[in-house]
Amino acid sequence: MGTDMRQSFFFSEVVTPQQKLYDGRLFPAVLSPHPNASLHHSLPLAVKLQKQWLEALLHQSGAILFTGFPVSSASGFNDVVEAFGYEELPYIGGAAPRTNVVGRVYTANEAPPDQNILFHHEMAQVLKHPSKLFFYCEVEPRSGGETPIVLSHVVYEKMKNKYPEFVERLEEDGLIYTRVLGEEDNPLSAIGQGWRSTFLTSDKSVAEVMLLKKIGRRKVILTGLWSWE
């Protein structure tokens, strides 16, 4: 692998108007099929052959947008994800209402379209969260539907510069969230999963074991409620 991150056998870095420039790098990096690549029709194979190059680009840019590749179904998208060879993290403890489509592919969020989904760290409320996320659009919506992304360290630096005392308090004292889980899902909320869907069980005792061992919470004896550990 050369020192020039733009060098690739199967991918070409392109520029789009929506990209931002941070520390001399475009965010996100945008890749299209290389015009001279004999394997440009097979994105999973290209990923396998140039995984190291892609990971280096991801580390430098923070995100990669693949565009112009013939991936036309959820199954094809799953093949691309599998080509990276990453260990799958089960969706246990999440808040978003989702349905498994095929393999590792889930719907992103099944809340009504009028619900805003704010910037967040995926699965930040659990002890073990994913190191990488993949998104795919099979059918473009008539309006809206964008998945905005942001570099967390840039947000942190801006907050620290604008609200230094507040950030210092967060770093010293931490932050506590309270989430109430019903038995059933709330289809009107973007974080509306009930405890049955959240922990993939209808047995409350099993859910409590997951709360303790996998999510990192403890039961408060006086109230009987579960709290952050």
C-alpha positions as CSV (number, residue, x, y, z in Angstrom):
1,M,0.0,0.0,0.0
2,G,1.4,3.3,-1.0
3,T,1.6,6.4,1.1
4,D,-1.0,8.2,-1.1
5,M,-4.4,7.2,0.2
6,R,-5.9,7.9,-3.2
7,Q,-4.1,5.0,-4.8
8,S,-6.3,2.0,-5.1
9,F,-6.8,-0.8,-7.6
10,F,-10.6,-0.9,-7.5
11,F,-11.7,2.4,-6.0
12,S,-11.5,6.1,-7.0
13,E,-11.8,8.9,-4.4
14,V,-14.3,11.5,-5.7
15,V,-15.5,14.8,-4.4
16,T,-19.1,15.9,-3.7
17,P,-20.5,19.3,-2.6
18,Q,-21.7,17.9,0.7
19,Q,-18.3,16.9,2.0
20,K,-16.6,18.9,4.8
21,L,-12.9,19.5,5.3
22,Y,-11.4,18.7,8.7
23,D,-7.6,18.6,9.4
24,G,-6.9,18.4,5.7
25,R,-9.1,15.4,5.1
26,L,-12.5,15.3,3.4
27,F,-15.4,14.0,5.5
28,P,-16.7,11.6,4.5
29,A,-14.4,10.0,2.0
30,V,-16.4,9.2,-1.1
31,L,-15.5,6.2,-3.3
32,S,-16.8,5.2,-6.7
33,P,-15.7,2.3,-9.0
34,H,-12.2,2.8,-10.5
35,P,-12.7,3.2,-14.3
36,N,-9.8,0.8,-15.1
37,A,-10.7,-1.9,-12.5
38,S,-11.6,-5.3,-14.0
39,L,-13.5,-6.2,-10.8
40,H,-15.4,-3.0,-10.3
41,H,-18.7,-5.0,-10.7
42,S,-17.9,-7.0,-7.6
43,L,-17.8,-4.8,-4.5
44,P,-17.6,-7.6,-2.0
45,L,-14.5,-9.0,-3.8
46,A,-12.9,-5.6,-4.0
47,V,-13.5,-5.1,-0.3
48,K,-11.8,-8.4,0.5
49,L,-8.8,-7.6,-1.7
50,Q,-8.3,-4.0,-0.4
51,K,-9.7,-4.2,3.2
52,Q,-6.4,-2.8,4.6
53,W,-6.5,0.2,2.3
54,L,-10.2,0.8,3.1
55,E,-9.6,0.6,6.8
56,A,-6.7,3.1,6.6
57,L,-8.9,5.5,4.7
58,L,-11.7,5.0,7.2
59,H,-9.3,5.7,10.1
60,Q,-8.1,9.0,8.4
61,S,-11.5,10.2,7.2
62,G,-13.9,8.9,9.8
63,A,-16.5,7.6,7.3
64,I,-16.7,6.3,3.8
65,L,-19.5,6.7,1.3
66,F,-19.6,4.1,-1.5
67,T,-21.5,5.4,-4.5
68,G,-22.0,4.0,-8.0
69,F,-21.7,0.4,-7.2
70,P,-24.3,-2.1,-8.3
71,V,-25.6,-3.1,-4.9
72,S,-29.4,-3.4,-5.5
73,S,-30.8,-5.4,-2.6
74,A,-30.5,-5.9,1.2
75,S,-29.0,-9.3,0.4
76,G,-26.3,-7.7,-1.8
77,F,-25.6,-5.2,0.9
78,N,-25.3,-8.0,3.5
79,D,-22.6,-9.6,1.2
80,V,-20.7,-6.3,1.3
81,V,-20.8,-6.2,5.1
82,E,-19.8,-9.8,5.4
83,A,-16.8,-9.1,3.0
84,F,-15.2,-7.0,5.7
85,G,-15.1,-10.0,8.1
86,Y,-16.0,-8.1,11.2
87,E,-17.5,-9.9,14.2
88,E,-21.2,-9.2,14.5
89,L,-22.5,-7.4,17.6
90,P,-26.1,-8.6,18.5
91,Y,-28.7,-5.9,18.7
92,I,-29.4,-6.4,22.4
93,G,-30.1,-3.3,24.6
94,G,-30.9,-0.9,21.8
95,A,-33.8,1.6,21.8
96,A,-34.7,1.9,18.1
97,P,-37.6,-0.2,16.8
98,R,-36.0,-2.4,14.1
99,T,-36.7,-5.5,12.1
100,N,-34.1,-8.0,10.8
101,V,-34.2,-8.1,7.0
102,V,-31.5,-10.6,6.1
103,G,-28.3,-11.6,7.7
104,R,-26.8,-8.7,9.5
105,V,-29.1,-6.2,7.9
106,Y,-31.9,-4.5,9.9
107,T,-34.2,-1.6,9.2
108,A,-32.6,1.5,10.6
109,N,-35.7,2.8,12.5
110,E,-39.4,2.1,12.0
111,A,-40.7,5.2,13.8
112,P,-43.1,7.5,11.8
113,P,-41.3,9.8,9.3
114,D,-42.2,12.9,11.4
115,Q,-39.9,11.7,14.2
116,N,-36.5,13.4,14.3
117,I,-33.5,11.2,15.0
118,L,-30.8,13.4,16.5
119,F,-27.0,12.8,16.4
120,H,-26.1,10.0,18.8
121,H,-23.5,7.3,19.4
122,E,-25.0,4.0,18.4
123,M,-25.7,1.8,21.5
124,A,-23.8,4.2,23.8
125,Q,-26.1,3.1,26.7
126,V,-24.6,-0.4,26.8
127,L,-21.2,-1.7,27.9
128,K,-20.2,-3.0,24.5
129,H,-21.1,-0.9,21.5
130,P,-20.2,-1.4,17.8
131,S,-17.0,0.0,16.5
132,K,-18.3,0.3,12.9
133,L,-21.7,0.9,11.4
134,F,-23.0,0.3,7.8
135,F,-25.9,2.1,6.2
136,Y,-27.6,1.3,2.9
137,C,-30.5,2.9,1.0
138,E,-32.4,0.6,-1.3
139,V,-35.4,2.9,-2.1
140,E,-34.8,6.6,-1.9
141,P,-37.7,8.4,-0.1
142,R,-39.6,11.2,-1.9
143,S,-38.5,13.7,0.8
144,G,-36.2,13.6,3.8
145,G,-34.7,10.3,4.9
146,E,-31.1,11.5,5.0
147,T,-28.7,10.0,7.5
148,P,-26.6,12.9,8.8
149,I,-23.2,12.1,10.3
150,V,-20.8,14.1,12.3
151,L,-17.3,13.7,13.7
152,S,-17.6,13.4,17.5
153,H,-14.2,14.8,18.3
154,V,-15.1,17.9,16.3
155,V,-18.3,18.4,18.3
156,Y,-16.3,17.8,21.5
157,E,-13.7,20.5,20.6
158,K,-16.4,23.0,19.7
159,M,-18.3,22.3,22.9
160,K,-15.1,22.6,25.0
161,N,-14.3,26.0,23.3
162,K,-17.8,27.4,23.7
163,Y,-18.8,25.8,27.0
164,P,-15.6,24.9,28.9
165,E,-17.2,24.8,32.4
166,F,-20.1,22.6,31.3
167,V,-17.7,20.1,29.5
168,E,-15.5,20.0,32.6
169,R,-18.5,19.2,34.8
170,L,-19.5,16.4,32.4
171,E,-16.0,15.0,32.5
172,E,-15.8,15.1,36.3
173,D,-19.3,14.1,37.3
174,G,-20.5,12.1,34.3
175,L,-24.1,12.0,33.0
176,I,-27.2,10.0,34.0
177,Y,-30.0,9.1,31.7
178,T,-33.3,7.6,32.8
179,R,-35.2,5.3,30.4
180,V,-38.5,3.7,31.1
181,L,-39.3,0.5,29.2
182,G,-42.8,-0.9,28.8
183,E,-43.5,-4.5,27.9
184,E,-44.5,-3.7,24.3
185,D,-43.0,-1.4,21.7
186,N,-44.2,2.1,21.1
187,P,-44.5,2.4,17.3
188,L,-44.8,6.2,17.6
189,S,-41.3,6.8,19.1
190,A,-37.9,6.6,17.6
191,I,-36.6,5.1,20.8
192,G,-39.8,3.1,21.5
193,Q,-38.6,-0.5,22.0
194,G,-40.1,-2.2,25.0
195,W,-38.1,-4.5,27.2
196,R,-39.2,-7.6,25.4
197,S,-37.8,-6.4,22.1
198,T,-34.8,-4.7,23.7
199,F,-33.6,-8.0,25.3
200,L,-35.1,-10.4,22.9
201,T,-37.0,-12.3,25.6
202,S,-40.5,-12.4,27.2
203,D,-39.0,-13.7,30.5
204,K,-38.5,-10.8,32.9
205,S,-35.9,-12.7,34.9
206,V,-33.9,-13.3,31.7
207,A,-34.1,-9.6,30.9
208,E,-32.8,-8.7,34.4
209,V,-29.8,-11.0,33.9
210,M,-29.0,-9.2,30.7
211,L,-29.4,-5.8,32.5
212,L,-26.9,-6.9,35.1
213,K,-24.3,-8.7,33.0
214,K,-24.5,-7.2,29.5
215,I,-25.9,-3.7,29.9
216,G,-24.1,-2.8,33.2
217,R,-27.0,-1.9,35.5
218,R,-27.8,-2.8,39.1
219,K,-31.0,-3.2,40.9
220,V,-31.8,-0.6,43.6
221,I,-33.0,-2.5,46.6
222,L,-35.2,0.2,48.0
223,T,-37.1,0.9,44.8
224,G,-36.8,-2.3,42.9
225,L,-35.8,-0.3,39.8
226,W,-32.7,-0.8,37.7
227,S,-30.0,1.9,37.6
228,W,-26.7,2.4,35.9
229,E,-23.9,0.5,37.6
